Amino acid sequence: MREIPEAVTPAGKWPWLGGVVWLAVGMLLGRMLFPVEKIIVKRVEVPVEVSKVPEQVPVREKAEVSVKAAGPVLTGSPWRRLDEGMTEEDVLALLGPPLRKQQIGQTRCYWYYDEGSENAYVDFFLGKVHQYRIPWR
């Protein structure tokens, strides 16, 4: 029986050639079907009037302003003695009753000491202080 040799085709040697050919055909057809409008750019000089800056610029007098910086309330505050690991009874004796309590599950409780915000709070985990935020002025 006689063997028939396989035909050598460009696609066999260069398999990517077919993709490149179709890409080129697509680009040419796309240009014919959807012509691109040319944008004409024309540069025009526009006269600009530059005003002169006065030689001496008046210096304003410095105003004295006193600003009281907001900061944590610590001086002489019972929050200074608050520490992680304290029990709810210790915090109650130190800070007094909270404005609001929030129980989360069986293990976590928040006590809020700032009116209308969550700025100052004590976070209890398993009945002991886990973390806290001191109030600001």
Secondary structure, DSSP 8 states (H G I E B T S, - for coil): ---------HHHH-TTHHHHHHHHHHHHHHHHHS--------------------SS---------------B--TT-GGGG--TT-BHHHHHHHH-S-SEEEEETTTEEEEE-STTSSSSEEEEETTEEEEEE--B-
